[in-house]
Amino acid sequence: MSTYKGEAPSGSVELDPRIIPFFEKFYDVSDTKGDSADAEYVDSLTEDGVLIMGSKRGNGKDEITPLRKGLWSGPVKTRKHHLHRIYPFTPLDVMIHGSVDYGLNNGKSLSVDWAAHAQFVESDDKKLRMRFYQVYLDSAPVAQAASS
């Protein structure tokens, strides 16, 4: 069973049916290191997309690319996302809840809960892309485990 699948609660707002498969692929790519995965990750956002992770912000693909590469330059050796729930505000505007298992360069491992907000648009090539993606995650446990 895919850990990237997630569920959408039943309610009055219907989730665009392309969003769950989008996130299955997106978090698989998020958990993969390398130039090819970096390019695929960045292609998940629009040309002028906004990516915010904690205090880090990238506006447009030229800023998002180094931000994505930087996610692999610190203490994290491996990551495995688990997508738990997707909450739609509109069919293309969602909140996401999940957790991520980290393997650190020092051999330690830990799991951290996270949430994210994503706004989608359909691009000219009919693909869904995020025009806005913000991740809410407490990075203190990773920093603490990396330094101890």
N, C-alpha and C positions, 0 to 999 in steps of 0.2 A: 504494500500500500504506500502511495506517495505521501511523504510528510509535507508536501507543498500544496496539497489540495485545498484544505480549509473548508469551512461550511459557511453558508449565509443563513441567518435566521429568517424564519418566515415572518412576513409583515406586509405592510402596504406598499413598500418600494421594491420593485423587481430589479434584481441585479442583472446587468448586461451579461448574457451567457458566455461571452468571450473573456470575461475577467478572471474566472477561476483558472482556465487553461493558460492565460497570460501569466498569472502568478506562479503556476507550476513551473513554467519555463524560466521566469525571471529569477526565482529563488534558487533554482538549480544552477543558473549562470552565476548568481551571487556567490554561491559556494564553490565556484571554480576559479582557480588562479590562472593567469596567463593573458597574453595579448589578445588572443581570439575571444576569450570570455570578456575581457575589458571592452572590446569593440561591440560585442553583442549586448552587454549591459548598457552601454551608453546609447545604443540604438533603440533601447526600450523607452527612451525619452525623446521628446520633440527637439528640433534644432535649438529652440529658445527655451527649453524646459528648465525647471528649477529643481535642484536636488539639495535637500538640507538633512544633514546628519549631525545632531548635536550642534556644536559651534561651527561646523564646517558647512559651507554653502557653495554650490556651483550654479552659475547662471549660464545656460547654453552649453553645448557640447564641448567647446574649447576649455571651459572650466570644470565640467563634470568629468572629463577624461582623467586629468591628474588626481582629482578627488578619488575616483574609483581605484586608480593604481595605488594611491596612498593607503587604502584599506588593507592592503596586503604588505605594507612596508613596516608595520609596527610589530607588536608582540604576538599577533594572531597567525598561527600556522595553518589551521583548518577551521572551517565553520560549516555548520549544518543547520539550516533554518527549518522550523516547524511552523506551519501556518495553521492556526486554530480556528479563527473566525473572521469573516468579512461582513462588515456592517454598511449597507448602502445608504447614503443620504439621497442620492439620485442614482439612476442606472449606471452613471459613469463617474461618480464621486463617492469614494468609500473610505472607511476606517478599517484597519486590519489589526488583528491581535495575533501574536505568535511568540515563539521563543527561539533562541539560537544557542546551539552547543558550540563552544569554542575549544579548540586544542591550541595551546600556547607553545611558543618556541622553547620555553623552559620545561616542557613536559607536563605542565598542569592542564587541567580541563575544568570547565564550568559551563553552566547554562544560565542564560539571562533572558528575562521576559522583555518584549518590546511591543510597541504599537506604531502604526504608520498611517499617514493620510495620503491618498493618491487621487489625483484628478486626471481623467483620461480624455483624449480626443481621438477621433478617427482621422488618420493621415490620408493624404492623397492616394497612397497605394492601398488604402482600405484596411491598414493594420491599426490596431489600438496602440497608442503610445501615451506615456504619462507626460503631461505638461507641468505637473507639480507632484513631487514625492518628498515627504518629510518623515523621517524616522525619529521616534522618541524612545531612547534607550539610556539607561544609567550605565555609563562606561566606567564608573568607579570600581565595581567588582573585577573587571578585566585588568585595570591598572594595578589594583591591589594584588591580584594573583600573579601578575607579571613581575612585580617588584619583590615579592616575598619568596 
